[in-house]
Amino acid sequence: MPSPQVAESRIVHGHKRAFIRAGDGPALLLLHGIGNNCQTWAKVIDRLAETHTVIAPDLLGHGNSDKPRGDYSLAAYANGMRDLLSVLDVERATVVGHSLGGGIALQFAYQFPERCQRLALVGSGGLGPELSAGLRAATLPGAELVVTALAGVSGPLRTGLQGVERVGRATGWRRVGDLAQAVDALLALKDVEARRAFLRTLRGVVDARGQAVTALDRLYLADSIPMLVVWGGRDPIVPARHAETVRELVPSARVEVFDDAGHWPHLDEPGRFCDTLLDFIGSTQPAAHDLDSWRRLLAQNWDGVPRPVGH
C-alpha cells in the first residue's frame, strides 16, 4: 500500500511554507518549476516514497505557500529550502529540481554543498540562455497586462484542453501535457498575489534575451556531487541541448534524454522517470563535502571560464 501523502505547512521567517511529505527513509527534496506547485510531482511521489522520505514543497509565491512582496531570487529560494529542511530536522537530502526548481537545486548545492547528497536536474534552468519566446516576452514592460488577460481566459482554455487531452491520449500525442501544464500555470495566476510573485520570480532569472542567470561558470564545483540530468527530447521551453552542455562540462554526470517527452518528463513518463532516479540514487554514494577540495577547485578556476570538471 502506498505511503500516505500528508499535506503540511510550517511558518518560516513569518511566512507559510506548504509541502507534501510521504514515506520513510533518506530524504528526497522535490522542487517544482515556475508557475507550478508540488502537484507537479503527483505521479511519482507514491513510488519514490516506497524507499524515501519525500518532501515536495510549494515554493514561496506558489501553490498554498504565502506570496509576500519579497525576495524571489534563486539565492533566497535556496535559503528557504535550507531553512525548511532545518525546521523539519532534515540534515541532508538528494535534491531534485525541475525547470526553475533545477536552478534552485543548483544554487542550493552551491550555497550548501554539505547538505546536498546528490543533484538531479529535470529540464533545468540555469544551463544556457535559450528559453521559450513566451517566457522571454513576459519580462517585457507591460507584460503584466497580457499575463492578467491570459489568466482571465485560462478557465475556458483548460476546459477545451480536456477534450484535446482525451484525443491526445487516444492518438499518443504527448505534447498535450505541455499545453495542459502551461494553462494550469495560467489558472494559478488568476490570483493577483500569485501573479505578482510569478513576474518577480521570472524577472529575477530571465530577460528579453533569455535566461540571464547561469550556473555554467560554477559547474566544476559539481565534481564532488553525483549528478543526474533528465530532459525531454521535445521540450518546447528549455532546449534539450542544454543536457549535452552538462555532459561536456561534467563528464561524470548521468544524462538521460526521454526522446518523446516534453518539458515535464516526470509527467509524460513517470514510470521511466522513477526507474531512472531510483537507479541513480542506488548506484551512487552520497556526496561527502570536503572544504579543502572545495577551496582547491575555486583556486584552480578563478577566471570563471566554463571548462570540463577536472581541467
C-alpha positions in Angstrom: 0.0 0.0 0.0 1.4 3.4 -0.9 2.6 5.6 1.9 0.0 8.4 2.6 0.8 11.8 1.2 0.4 14.3 4.1 -0.2 18.0 3.3 1.6 20.0 5.9 2.9 23.5 6.4 5.4 25.4 8.6 5.9 29.0 9.3 9.4 30.0 8.4 10.5 33.6 8.8 6.9 34.6 9.3 5.7 33.1 6.0 3.7 29.9 5.5 5.6 27.2 3.6 3.3 24.4 2.4 4.6 21.0 1.4 3.7 17.4 0.9 5.5 14.7 2.9 5.4 11.0 2.3 7.3 7.8 3.0 10.3 7.0 5.2 14.0 6.7 4.5 16.7 9.0 3.1 15.3 12.5 2.3 14.4 13.4 -1.3 13.6 17.1 -1.8 11.5 17.7 -5.0 11.4 21.3 -6.3 8.9 22.3 -8.9 9.1 24.9 -11.7 7.8 28.4 -12.0 4.0 28.7 -12.1 3.6 25.1 -10.8 3.3 23.6 -7.4 4.0 20.4 -5.5 1.3 18.6 -7.5 3.6 18.5 -10.5 5.2 15.5 -8.7 1.9 13.8 -8.1 2.6 10.9 -10.5 5.9 10.0 -8.9 5.6 10.6 -5.2 4.0 7.3 -4.2 6.7 5.3 -6.0 9.5 7.4 -4.6 8.0 7.3 -1.1 8.4 3.5 -1.0 12.0 3.9 -0.2 12.5 7.6 0.7 11.1 10.4 2.8 9.7 12.6 0.0 9.4 16.3 0.7 7.7 18.3 -2.1 7.2 22.0 -1.1 5.2 24.7 -2.8 7.9 27.3 -3.4 7.2 30.7 -1.8 4.9 32.6 -4.2 3.4 29.3 -5.5 0.6 26.9 -4.6 -0.5 27.1 -1.0 2.6 28.8 0.3 2.5 32.5 1.1 3.1 35.1 -1.7 4.7 38.1 0.0 6.2 41.1 -1.6 9.7 39.9 -1.1 12.9 38.4 -2.5 12.3 35.7 -5.1 15.9 35.3 -6.2 17.5 31.8 -6.6 19.6 32.5 -3.5 16.6 33.4 -1.5 14.8 30.2 -2.6 17.9 28.1 -1.7 18.0 29.7 1.7 14.3 29.0 2.1 14.8 25.3 1.3 17.7 25.0 3.7 15.6 26.6 6.5 12.6 24.4 5.7 14.8 21.3 5.9 16.2 22.6 9.2 12.7 23.1 10.6 11.9 19.5 9.6 15.1 18.3 11.2 16.5 17.0 7.9 20.2 17.5 7.7 20.9 16.3 4.2 18.9 15.4 1.1 19.1 14.3 -2.5 17.7 17.4 -4.3 15.6 17.1 -7.4 14.7 20.2 -9.3 12.5 20.8 -12.4 12.9 23.9 -14.6 13.2 26.9 -12.1 13.5 24.2 -9.4 16.6 22.9 -11.2 18.1 26.4 -10.9 17.2 26.5 -7.2 18.7 23.0 -6.8 22.0 24.1 -8.4 22.0 27.2 -6.2 21.3 25.0 -3.1 24.2 22.8 -4.0 26.5 25.8 -4.5 25.5 27.6 -1.2 25.1 24.5 1.0 27.2 21.7 -0.5 27.4 20.0 2.8 23.6 19.4 2.8 23.3 18.1 -0.8 23.8 14.4 -1.1 23.0 14.2 -4.8 21.7 16.5 -7.5 19.0 15.6 -10.1 18.1 18.2 -12.7 15.0 17.9 -14.8 14.6 20.2 -17.8 16.6 22.6 -15.6 17.0 26.3 -15.8 20.4 27.9 -15.4 22.3 25.8 -18.0 22.2 28.1 -21.0 20.4 31.3 -22.2 17.9 29.8 -24.6 14.3 29.9 -23.5 10.8 29.9 -25.0 9.6 33.2 -26.5 6.6 33.3 -24.2 8.6 33.4 -21.0 11.0 35.9 -22.5 8.1 38.1 -23.6 6.7 38.0 -20.0 9.7 40.0 -18.8 8.9 43.0 -21.1 7.3 46.2 -19.8 3.6 46.0 -19.8 3.6 42.2 -19.7 1.5 42.3 -16.6 -1.5 43.3 -18.7 -1.0 40.4 -21.1 -0.5 37.9 -18.3 -3.6 39.1 -16.5 -5.7 38.8 -19.7 -4.4 35.3 -20.3 -5.1 34.2 -16.8 -8.6 35.5 -17.1 -9.4 33.2 -20.0 -7.4 30.2 -18.7 -10.6 28.5 -17.3 -12.2 28.1 -20.7 -8.9 27.2 -22.2 -8.4 24.4 -19.7 -11.9 23.1 -20.4 -11.2 23.0 -24.1 -7.9 21.3 -23.5 -9.5 18.5 -21.5 -11.1 17.3 -24.8 -7.9 17.7 -26.6 -6.1 15.7 -23.9 -8.6 12.8 -24.4 -7.9 12.8 -28.1 -4.2 13.1 -27.4 -4.2 10.1 -25.2 -6.0 8.1 -27.8 -3.6 9.1 -30.6 -0.4 9.0 -28.5 0.3 12.8 -28.9 2.3 13.5 -25.8 2.7 17.2 -26.4 -0.8 17.8 -24.9 0.8 17.5 -21.5 2.9 20.6 -22.1 -0.1 22.6 -23.2 -2.1 21.5 -20.2 0.6 22.3 -17.7 1.1 25.8 -19.2 -2.7 26.5 -19.0 -2.7 25.2 -15.4 0.1 27.7 -14.6 -2.1 30.5 -16.1 -5.0 29.3 -13.9 -2.9 29.8 -10.8 -2.1 33.4 -12.0 -5.7 34.5 -11.7 -4.8 35.3 -8.1 -3.2 38.8 -8.1 -0.6 37.9 -5.4 0.4 34.8 -7.3 0.7 36.9 -10.5 3.0 39.4 -8.8 5.2 36.7 -7.4 5.4 34.9 -10.8 6.6 38.1 -12.5 9.0 39.0 -9.8 10.5 35.4 -9.9 10.7 35.3 -13.7 12.3 38.7 -14.0 14.9 37.7 -11.5 16.3 35.0 -13.8 15.1 35.9 -17.3 15.1 38.9 -19.6 14.1 39.6 -23.2 17.2 37.7 -24.4 16.6 34.6 -22.4 17.9 33.1 -19.2 20.1 35.8 -17.5 21.4 33.6 -14.7 23.7 30.7 -15.3 25.4 28.0 -13.3 27.8 27.0 -16.1 30.7 29.0 -14.7 30.4 27.0 -11.4 29.6 23.5 -12.7 33.1 22.5 -12.0 32.2 22.5 -8.3 29.9 19.6 -9.0 32.9 17.3 -9.2 32.1 16.0 -5.7 28.3 15.7 -6.1 26.7 12.9 -8.0 24.6 14.4 -10.7 21.7 13.2 -12.9 20.3 15.2 -15.7 16.9 14.3 -17.3 15.4 16.1 -20.2 12.5 15.7 -22.6 13.7 15.5 -26.2 10.7 17.6 -27.3 11.0 20.2 -24.6 9.5 23.4 -26.1 10.5 25.6 -23.2 14.2 24.8 -22.4 16.0 23.1 -25.3 17.3 19.6 -24.7 20.7 20.6 -26.0 21.4 22.1 -22.6 21.7 18.5 -21.3 24.5 17.9 -23.7 26.2 21.0 -22.3 26.2 19.4 -18.9 27.6 16.2 -20.4 30.5 18.1 -21.8 31.3 20.1 -18.7 30.6 17.4 -16.1 31.6 14.1 -17.7 30.7 12.2 -14.5 27.1 13.3 -14.8 24.5 10.8 -15.9 22.4 12.3 -18.7 19.1 10.8 -19.8 17.0 12.3 -22.6 13.5 11.0 -22.9 13.0 11.4 -26.7 9.2 11.6 -26.7 8.8 13.7 -23.6 8.3 17.4 -23.3 9.2 19.9 -20.6 7.6 17.7 -17.9 9.2 14.2 -18.4 8.2 13.1 -14.9 4.6 13.6 -16.0 5.0 12.3 -19.5 6.8 9.1 -18.5 6.5 8.8 -14.7 7.5 5.1 -14.5 10.7 5.6 -16.5 11.4 8.7 -14.5 11.2 6.9 -11.2 13.2 4.0 -12.5 16.0 6.4 -13.7 16.0 8.4 -10.5 16.0 5.4 -8.1 18.7 3.7 -10.1 20.8 6.8 -10.0 20.4 7.0 -6.2 21.0 3.3 -5.7 24.2 3.3 -7.8 25.9 6.4 -6.2 27.2 7.3 -2.8 26.0 10.5 -1.1 28.5 13.3 -1.6 31.0 13.9 1.2 31.7 17.6 1.2 35.4 18.4 1.7 36.2 22.1 2.4 39.8 21.8 1.4 38.9 20.2 -2.0 36.3 23.0 -2.5 39.0 25.6 -1.9 41.3 24.0 -4.3 38.7 23.9 -7.0 37.9 27.5 -6.5 41.6 28.4 -6.7 42.0 26.5 -9.9 39.0 28.0 -11.7 39.2 31.6 -10.6 38.6 33.1 -14.1 35.0 31.9 -14.4 35.6 30.3 -17.8 33.3 27.1 -18.1 35.5 24.1 -18.6 35.0 20.3 -18.0 35.4 19.1 -14.5 38.9 18.0 -13.7 40.5 20.5 -16.2 
